[in-house]
């Protein structure tokens, strides 16, 4: 019973597994890829971390953290964006101030990503884990 408890604890409380749905994180993640994430985040998350978030509708999203309250006012030079900006860029007033205790998240494939530009910043409680690896099926 003790071994089963430890396995349950690791699988459901420490680590997580998620199947990627959609193309908002291409080329790094493709629809159908499997990602592993760490649920326990004693140091929180930082710029550039790929995270799993749960949005208002209860849907799980995989996105990259691009803004924290402490980053406000600094110009950001991004290196992970491959597909460029989208029309949603017009929906955000820049400079954008990230509320205290919140995170600004974006998909790497900006033209198709539903992210903070439309959904607003995510509260810390919405972040369910930091991606640590995965299995790509490279579509």
Secondary structure as UniProt FT lines:
FT   HELIX           2..9
FT   HELIX           10..14
FT   STRAND          15..19
FT   TURN            24..28
FT   TURN            31..32
FT   STRAND          34..38
FT   TURN            42..43
FT   TURN            47..48
FT   STRAND          50..54
FT   TURN            56..57
FT   STRAND          60..68
FT   HELIX           69..71
FT   TURN            72..73
FT   HELIX           87..91
FT   TURN            100..101
FT   STRAND          102..106
FT   HELIX           110..112
FT   HELIX           116..119
FT   STRAND          122..123
FT   HELIX           124..126
FT   STRAND          127..135
//
